[in-house]
């Protein structure tokens, strides 16, 4: 089939697919007609003073903490809508997550470590290496009910590093059991793992392979290992979160929402070039907080977050 025939064939297929999608969307109750945002809600820009925002995490009060990674700062957006600088010199923190004691666990990739930042700002280094070798660059994390930390370790060359290549072979997903000094590899078959989140019942973990443009779902075993890896959706993500209905939110070009069966519910357009990550916050957990390059946004939701 030469180019002209192929182009015509693809155009016909696209028209047919568009017609089918349109007709499905018009049917009441179909997945792609469900909306998770509040009626009429659109993203509201809170600020555009940053260089590249990432890693939003919510504390028990509903306050959101996030990083401006290139500028080496962590910011706080509280439940009253006040934005303030929380911490300077953060080890180039990227992904964040609160543990059960209120410590802010950070992927600090200046030296490729995991940090624990106490409510008073005291830093404890939890992890410095894997079997004596420097990690690629811990990027995103999720903490289970036992206090164990799952984290992704892709390699993104930083201009503040002296090294120009990784010390480790491959880009992997790790699990650091609570109280342990060394993590274990739970998946070494991904091209470039990035976004990660687990279900509140501790049964399943989602991991995005951003380079391969895929998101996988795993079963979590009692010892923290992962089994039964399944392709969830053919879309990668920089960051992700879940709501109370089990819907998965993927970041990138806007925010894309999938139900637990992998059916697309909604795409939330975001004015900025790239959405790094998302998190639910607010007193009722019904505000979706969006870190998007130079900006941060909020949007009102019909559903609550679970992190």
Phi, psi and omega in degrees: 000118180280175190302316182298317178295318181296317180297317178296320180296315181295322179298318179297316179298317179298320178298317179296315180296320179297318180296317180295318180297318180298315183292323179294319182295335181280345181280132180294141175087353178288153184303317185282004174254358179277136178242137179259342176283156176295150181306125178078000184285141174226158180300134178253123180285124179271319179197155177228033187268006190257174177261310174203112184269147184204175164057039181296140178219146184250137175268182185296334180282340184104002175288145179253133174246139181212163183253147163251086196300313180296330180269001173060047181225152170244130181249160178236134174239108188273176185290349175266003178086015180269132178256130181212154177283125180266317186207137173252155182058076188251015184070026184058049182300144180241261178290144180230155173198138178274135173273180186291341180266003179088008174281143179266113181270128188234141170275097186263099190265013170298316175241012177059059183237170167251128179248152167244121181252116182290164177303338178266003176092008178282133183261130171239126179277119183271328186209134182240342186196174170235111181053041176085357180249144180294135177294161180296312183158083179313131191244310182217157185210161174215139184250130180275177185292343178273354183091006176282148185246119169267134177214151177264149185225066176284170176246114173238115183299127180255144181285349178263005174269149171276329180284156180236005176208157182289153175275338182254152173276130175081168179237118196234171172250134184238161173230124177253103179298150181302131177084354181271156181264343182229140178275169173244148177283128178249344170203125178239022184250013181261154180282313180203084181294144183220267182296147182208142175198149178242161180282151184301331179280358177074015184269330187226150177233138174251136177224133177264133170260094190292325181289325180270359178055051179218151173236130184249154176241132182239155168268132179266125179271167184300329181272005179092349179288164182244140175221174174056051178293129179228142174291121181272306175215150177278060178210132176273184182196148175277327179204166183204162175208172181234153172249180186294342179268002181084011177286141181255132182251124180247139181258163181155245173277084189083198179237128179247133185246130178239143175282175184299344178268001180084015178269134182290127178264318187193148168248127180258107179293140178232130186301329183288161185299321187213135175262116181281321184195169181215156179199143174276142177210197184089164183299327180257005180060028180249020174248124175270122181259130188238120173265121188222089177056246184280353188235165166231145183228160168231155174213138180285140185238160174269347183241162179256152174279166183237354181281000000 
